[in-house]
Amino acid sequence: MQYFISRNSIPSQFVNIKLKLSCETGEKVKLQLAAWRPGRYELTNYAQKIRAFKISHLSKPINWKKQSKDCWTFTADVPGIYEINYEFYANQMDAGGCWSDEIQLYLNFSNCLFEINHRENEAILIQIDLPNNYQVACPLIRQDHTTWSAKNYQEAIDSPFLASKDLKHYEYSIASSRFHLWFNGSIHFDINELIEVFKRFTNAQIKDFGDFLADDYHFIFQLLAFKHYHGVEHQYSTVITIGPDKDLSERKLLKELIGVSSHELYHFWNVCRIRPKELIPYSLAQEIYLDAGLVLEGVTTYMGDLYLLKSGYFDLKEYCEEILQKLFQKEFDSFGWKNQTLS
């Protein structure tokens, strides 16, 4: 199957998406949009961002039905290539959303690509129309200037995509793995000093886990002009949105950027590869109930910060007074502990 993504009207923030799907005679096709996404364990409603949905075969319209708020179905009466066309509203700037404007196209495919019933393991090609001066950050395999490939649906939705004319790229290596740092926005800190900090906490985590099962890993940063803080983990990458970018010149906010980066790298093992049994395999069509939040996020938060102590970024005084005390105080102030346990 193949997706074609383009933009007819950049100011509208609607992205045009076309899916070409080869179908057999009588095949009943179920197009399921994710009801939730990995990294954010709560129900969402991506379907509300879709408009102008239509299906055709040889330029003739095909009848379809909406089975639920985020599931479309149709029947292929004859064999051939069926086209599913729709527009997606890319107006959510955080680490798990989509955004389109005159300088960038940022997509989390979990928001806008369909899981197709009984065809989840088919290879997917994604062709994206971009200006020639755009650089691209994405962990998917690049086939050519405009096309990327995924082994299946799960790999596609776990691979964020950022294309921008202002994207800046740096990298470092630990053993045989390369770590890419992609920055979209204004940099107001010493990049060489930051890379040294990243090297140290990366090396400390890999040393304790014993290996790093990836040739390449991508840190993708959206440095924003306004106050923001969010990170999402993926199999071979993470997206981190943070701001105000000018405040990153000071240790207070830069410490937050480094902290969430260590946190998201720890997710490479915890969550992305070591999962609660309730999440194996991912079933994104409906909610899943589990009580492993303390391990998924609590342990990751604790260990992400601990590795900044172990690698020398924090001294013991700063770690105890500004990191642990802050975490404890946050829980004390929420009063949630009076109603139920942290787990």
MOPERA-V234972 format. One record per residue. RES is the residue in one small letter. PHI is phi in whole degrees, 0 to 359 (* if undefined). D_LAST is the distance of its C-alpha to the last C-alpha in Angstrom with 1 decimal. Layout:
BEGIN
res = <RES & RES>
phi = <PHI & PHI>
d_last = <D_LAST & D_LAST>
END
This chain:
BEGIN
res = <m & q & y & f & i & s & r & n & s & i & p & s & q & f & v & n & i & k & l & k & l & s & c & e & t & g & e & k & v & k & l & q & l & a & a & w & r & p & g & r & y & e & l & t & n & y & a & q & k & i & r & a & f & k & i & s & h & l & s & k & p & i & n & w & k & k & q & s & k & d & c & w & t & f & t & a & d & v & p & g & i & y & e & i & n & y & e & f & y & a & n & q & m & d & a & g & g & c & w & s & d & e & i & q & l & y & l & n & f & s & n & c & l & f & e & i & n & h & r & e & n & e & a & i & l & i & q & i & d & l & p & n & n & y & q & v & a & c & p & l & i & r & q & d & h & t & t & w & s & a & k & n & y & q & e & a & i & d & s & p & f & l & a & s & k & d & l & k & h & y & e & y & s & i & a & s & s & r & f & h & l & w & f & n & g & s & i & h & f & d & i & n & e & l & i & e & v & f & k & r & f & t & n & a & q & i & k & d & f & g & d & f & l & a & d & d & y & h & f & i & f & q & l & l & a & f & k & h & y & h & g & v & e & h & q & y & s & t & v & i & t & i & g & p & d & k & d & l & s & e & r & k & l & l & k & e & l & i & g & v & s & s & h & e & l & y & h & f & w & n & v & c & r & i & r & p & k & e & l & i & p & y & s & l & a & q & e & i & y & l & d & a & g & l & v & l & e & g & v & t & t & y & m & g & d & l & y & l & l & k & s & g & y & f & d & l & k & e & y & c & e & e & i & l & q & k & l & f & q & k & e & f & d & s & f & g & w & k & n & q & t & l & s>
phi = <* & 219 & 256 & 237 & 238 & 211 & 225 & 274 & 222 & 299 & 299 & 287 & 68 & 273 & 255 & 272 & 233 & 236 & 249 & 258 & 229 & 278 & 237 & 264 & 299 & 78 & 292 & 264 & 257 & 243 & 258 & 252 & 275 & 300 & 271 & 206 & 229 & 304 & 94 & 223 & 272 & 206 & 293 & 228 & 216 & 294 & 299 & 294 & 267 & 260 & 219 & 56 & 284 & 204 & 231 & 217 & 221 & 52 & 69 & 260 & 295 & 245 & 293 & 219 & 231 & 263 & 279 & 209 & 297 & 228 & 222 & 248 & 227 & 205 & 244 & 273 & 289 & 230 & 287 & 144 & 268 & 253 & 250 & 251 & 245 & 199 & 244 & 239 & 276 & 264 & 231 & 246 & 265 & 208 & 285 & 240 & 254 & 229 & 212 & 224 & 208 & 287 & 244 & 203 & 229 & 237 & 228 & 255 & 295 & 298 & 284 & 227 & 259 & 267 & 271 & 253 & 307 & 70 & 231 & 296 & 260 & 288 & 293 & 233 & 256 & 236 & 256 & 234 & 279 & 227 & 298 & 295 & 269 & 276 & 266 & 230 & 248 & 192 & 281 & 293 & 287 & 269 & 276 & 204 & 298 & 239 & 232 & 234 & 235 & 233 & 294 & 196 & 298 & 298 & 293 & 298 & 284 & 260 & 229 & 296 & 230 & 227 & 238 & 203 & 284 & 254 & 292 & 245 & 235 & 224 & 204 & 213 & 234 & 232 & 54 & 262 & 255 & 255 & 244 & 260 & 246 & 247 & 238 & 250 & 128 & 273 & 264 & 239 & 211 & 280 & 294 & 292 & 295 & 298 & 299 & 297 & 296 & 298 & 302 & 291 & 286 & 296 & 298 & 295 & 292 & 297 & 301 & 285 & 282 & 98 & 197 & 219 & 275 & 202 & 283 & 225 & 223 & 241 & 267 & 248 & 248 & 258 & 268 & 259 & 281 & 244 & 293 & 194 & 199 & 195 & 216 & 225 & 271 & 218 & 304 & 231 & 192 & 212 & 249 & 231 & 250 & 208 & 185 & 288 & 301 & 295 & 287 & 289 & 287 & 256 & 298 & 304 & 278 & 299 & 298 & 292 & 298 & 293 & 297 & 290 & 292 & 295 & 302 & 292 & 295 & 299 & 296 & 308 & 264 & 281 & 105 & 289 & 233 & 251 & 243 & 297 & 299 & 294 & 258 & 244 & 281 & 298 & 240 & 266 & 283 & 209 & 292 & 235 & 262 & 205 & 241 & 259 & 302 & 298 & 279 & 301 & 249 & 297 & 296 & 296 & 298 & 297 & 288 & 302 & 289 & 300 & 290 & 284 & 286 & 296 & 268 & 94 & 288 & 262 & 270 & 298 & 296 & 295 & 298 & 289 & 277 & 256 & 260 & 298 & 298 & 296 & 296 & 297 & 298 & 300 & 289 & 298 & 287 & 284 & 64 & 298 & 296 & 283 & 254 & 201 & 288 & 301 & 290>
d_last = <41.1 & 41.6 & 40.3 & 42.6 & 41.1 & 43.4 & 43.8 & 46.8 & 46.1 & 43.9 & 44.0 & 42.5 & 39.3 & 39.6 & 39.5 & 41.6 & 40.2 & 42.3 & 41.1 & 44.0 & 43.2 & 45.6 & 45.7 & 47.6 & 49.7 & 47.8 & 44.4 & 41.7 & 39.5 & 36.0 & 34.7 & 31.0 & 29.4 & 25.7 & 23.5 & 20.7 & 20.7 & 18.8 & 17.1 & 16.4 & 14.3 & 16.0 & 19.4 & 22.4 & 26.1 & 28.2 & 31.0 & 31.9 & 33.2 & 35.7 & 39.3 & 42.6 & 41.3 & 44.1 & 45.1 & 48.5 & 50.6 & 53.8 & 53.5 & 53.4 & 50.6 & 48.4 & 46.8 & 43.1 & 40.6 & 37.2 & 35.1 & 32.0 & 31.0 & 30.3 & 32.5 & 36.3 & 38.6 & 42.2 & 44.7 & 47.0 & 50.4 & 52.1 & 51.0 & 50.6 & 48.5 & 46.6 & 45.5 & 42.4 & 42.8 & 40.5 & 39.6 & 36.2 & 35.5 & 34.2 & 33.4 & 29.7 & 29.6 & 26.1 & 24.6 & 24.0 & 27.1 & 30.8 & 33.7 & 37.4 & 40.1 & 43.4 & 42.1 & 39.2 & 37.6 & 33.8 & 32.1 & 28.8 & 30.1 & 26.9 & 28.1 & 31.6 & 32.4 & 32.5 & 31.1 & 34.1 & 33.7 & 35.0 & 35.8 & 32.4 & 33.8 & 37.0 & 37.8 & 37.7 & 40.1 & 39.3 & 42.4 & 42.0 & 45.0 & 44.7 & 47.3 & 48.8 & 47.7 & 44.0 & 41.9 & 38.9 & 35.5 & 33.9 & 32.7 & 34.6 & 38.0 & 40.8 & 43.8 & 46.1 & 46.1 & 44.6 & 42.8 & 39.5 & 38.4 & 35.2 & 35.0 & 33.1 & 30.9 & 27.7 & 29.4 & 31.0 & 27.9 & 26.1 & 29.1 & 29.4 & 33.0 & 34.6 & 38.3 & 40.1 & 43.5 & 41.9 & 39.4 & 39.7 & 38.8 & 38.3 & 37.1 & 36.6 & 36.4 & 34.5 & 36.3 & 37.2 & 34.5 & 35.3 & 32.9 & 34.1 & 33.5 & 34.5 & 34.9 & 35.9 & 37.2 & 38.8 & 38.0 & 38.3 & 37.3 & 38.9 & 37.8 & 39.1 & 37.0 & 33.9 & 34.7 & 35.1 & 31.6 & 30.2 & 32.3 & 30.9 & 27.1 & 27.8 & 29.9 & 27.4 & 24.6 & 27.1 & 28.5 & 25.3 & 24.4 & 28.0 & 29.0 & 28.6 & 29.4 & 31.0 & 34.5 & 33.4 & 30.3 & 30.5 & 29.0 & 30.1 & 30.2 & 31.2 & 32.6 & 32.9 & 35.3 & 32.8 & 29.5 & 26.7 & 23.7 & 21.8 & 21.3 & 20.7 & 20.7 & 23.1 & 24.6 & 27.5 & 26.9 & 24.9 & 26.0 & 25.5 & 26.9 & 27.6 & 30.2 & 32.6 & 34.2 & 36.8 & 34.1 & 33.2 & 36.3 & 34.5 & 32.0 & 29.4 & 28.7 & 29.7 & 27.0 & 24.5 & 26.2 & 26.1 & 22.4 & 21.3 & 23.7 & 22.4 & 18.8 & 20.2 & 22.4 & 19.5 & 18.2 & 21.5 & 20.1 & 16.3 & 15.9 & 19.6 & 20.6 & 17.7 & 15.8 & 13.5 & 16.1 & 15.3 & 16.7 & 19.8 & 22.1 & 21.1 & 22.2 & 22.6 & 24.7 & 22.0 & 18.3 & 15.9 & 12.9 & 10.0 & 6.3 & 6.7 & 6.2 & 4.9 & 8.1 & 10.1 & 10.3 & 8.8 & 10.9 & 13.6 & 14.0 & 14.3 & 16.7 & 18.6 & 19.6 & 20.2 & 22.7 & 24.5 & 25.1 & 26.1 & 28.5 & 30.1 & 29.2 & 27.5 & 29.2 & 27.2 & 28.1 & 26.9 & 23.7 & 22.8 & 24.3 & 23.5 & 20.4 & 18.2 & 19.5 & 18.9 & 15.2 & 14.8 & 17.2 & 15.5 & 12.4 & 15.0 & 17.1 & 14.7 & 14.3 & 11.1 & 9.9 & 12.8 & 11.7 & 8.1 & 5.4 & 3.8 & 0.0>
END
